[in-house]
Amino acid sequence: YYTDRPENARLENGLLVIEGRQERYEENYYTSARLKTQGLQDFQYGYFEARMKVPDGWGMWPAFWMLGANFGRDTEDPNDSNWPFVGEIDIMEWVGKEPILAYGNLHGPGYSGGGSLGSTYRHDGPISEEFHTYAVEWDFDGIRWFFDGEQYGEKSRDIVGDRWVFDQPFFFILNLALGGTMPGPIGLDVEFPKYLYFDYVRVYQPIAEAGG
């Protein structure tokens, strides 16, 4: 259950802390938080980067991602505001059962869920042990993924033709999910609370693209 309580999301020692807790809340047994810029700020094209430290443990699923700004809006065509037609850019996903792998993915019409367009970075040790930077460079031609400044993947608009949905504004989502299809169930040996740390989120855009 995602809450807006300081127990689950707060600023602490200059860091954003998202805390996953094992507790009974609203008929659920775990709480966490999800932060969004939806309706506040969205972006189209640029270089987007976050410095993060993820929590270890089976079932942990931290992510730094973006959704098309039309998501959930009233539109003439329902598909224009529904997932995956609005598009999803996963700048980073990580799951505790695969501690040395970081994922970047695109979801859109005909390429979502298990059929998403993805790239994988293989680190030389458990990613949860220290802070790392995760980024995408996004322009009209395509999207490129970076881990600690090293490019590890790229997808161009040509790969899906007219089903490319990344020529519109997107908003940020920062969250720590606990359990689910991708990470699997929470391990019985996982000790709570768990902490996802963000040092910063940065956006780089040419002045013209940034709107002035």
N, C-alpha and C positions, 0 to 999 in steps of 0.2 A: 504494500500500500504506500503510494507516494504521498507524503504530507508536506505542509508548508511550515512545520515547526522548526525552531532552531536546533532541536535535537537531531534533525536529519539534514539540515543545510544551514551553513553559517560561514562567516568570515572569522578566521582564527590565525593569528601570527602572520598576517599578510597573505594567507591562502584561502581559497574557497574549499570548504570541507563538505563533502557529501557522505553522510554516515548511514551505513546499513545496520539495522538493529534487529535482533530476534526478540519480538515482544508481541503480545496480543493487542491488536488495534483494529477496530471496525470489522470484526470477524475474520481478520487475517492474522498471520503469525510472524510476519516480517514487515518492517517499514524501511523506506529509503526516500530519496527525493529525485525530482526531475526539474531542471531549470530550463526555461524557454525564452527566446526573444520574440515569440509570435505576437504580432500586433504592436510591438515596440520598435523593432529594428530588423530589417532584412537586407540582403545583399545579392548582387548579381555580378559575378566575375571577381577575381582577385586571388590573393594568396592568404589562406586561413590557417592559423597555427595555434596549438595549445601545448603548454608544458604541463605534464600530468604524471602522477604516481598512482598506479592501480593497486587494489588490494589482492592478496593472494587467496587461494582457496577454491575448491571445486564448487561450481555454481555461481561464481562471481562473473558479472557481465557489465563492465563499465563501457561507456560509449560517448563519443563526441561526434555529432552528426548534424545534418541539415534536412529540412523538409521544404517543399515548394510552398511559397507564401499563400497560395490559394487554398491550402488545406483547411477544410471545415467551413469554408465560406459558402454563402448562398450563390449559386451560379445556375445559369440556364441549363447547362449540361452537367448532371451530377458527377460525371467522370472528371470534370475539370477541378473538382475539390476533394476527390477521394484518392486514397492510396491504392495502387502505386502510380496512378496517372499523374499526380502532382510531382512525382520524382522524389527520390531520397538519395542523399550523398552521405555515405558513412566515411567520415574522415579517419576515424579509428574505432575498431571494436576489438575487444580482448576477452577471452574466456579462461577461467582458472584451470580448466582441464588440459589446456594447451599453452603452458606458461611461457614458451619461447616464441609464440607466433602473434603477430598483429595483423589485423585485417582492414582493408579498405574496399568498399563495395558501392555499386550504383544499383538502384532499383527503379524500374519504370514499367510502362505497359509491355507485357510479354517477357520481361526479364526481372522478376522479383522473387523474394523468398529464396528458396534453394537454387533458383535459376538466375540469380543476380550476376552482374558483371563485376568480378572481384579480382583483387590482387592481394598477395600475402607476403609479409616480411618475416624472415626467420632470424631471430636474434641469437647471439652466442651464449646466452644465459637467461634465467628467469627475468622477464620484463618487469615484474612487480618489485624487484629489489631496489630500483632507483627511479628518479624522474627521467622522463624522455619527452621529446617533442614530436608531435604528430601534425602533419599539414597536408593540404591539397593546394595545388595551383590550378585554377579553373578559368578557362577563357572560351571563346566561341568555338574553338577547334576541338576541345576536349578537357579531360581532367587527369591530373598527375598526382600521385601520392608520395609522401616523404616520411621517413623515420629518422629522427636526429639529423635532418638535413640531407639524407641520402634518398634519392628517388628510387622507388622499388616497383612502381606500377604506373600504367597509363592506359586510358581508354579514350578513343576518339569518337566523335559523333558519327563517323562513317560506319561504325560497327553495327548500329541499329537503324540507320537511315532516318526516315521520317518519324520513328518512335523515340528519337532523342528529345527529352523534355527538360533539358538543362539550359534553356535560354530564357529564364525568368528569375525573379527574386526568390531567395530561400531564407529561412530563419534557422537559428541555432537551437540545438537541444543538447544538454549535458546531463547525463544520468548514470545512476548505478542500479542496474537490475539485479535481482537475486533469483537464480533459477530460471528455467525456461527451456525452450526447444534447443537453442544453440549451445548454451553452457551445460545443459543437463541439470539434474537435481542438486540441491545444496548438499555438500558432503556432511556426513554425520560427525566428522572430526573438525569441522570448521568452527572456530571460536569467534564469537561476536563481542563487541561491534567491529565492523569493517569500515575502512576509510578510503575514499577516493579523493585525492588532492589535485586541485588546479592551481598552478602558480600564476598563469595568465592565459588569456585568449586574445589573440591579435589578428587584426584584419589589415591587409595592405592592398590598396587600390590606387590606380592613377586618379588624379584629382577630378578629371572629367567623369570617370566612371563612378566616383564616390558622390557626385552630385554637387560639386562646387568647392 
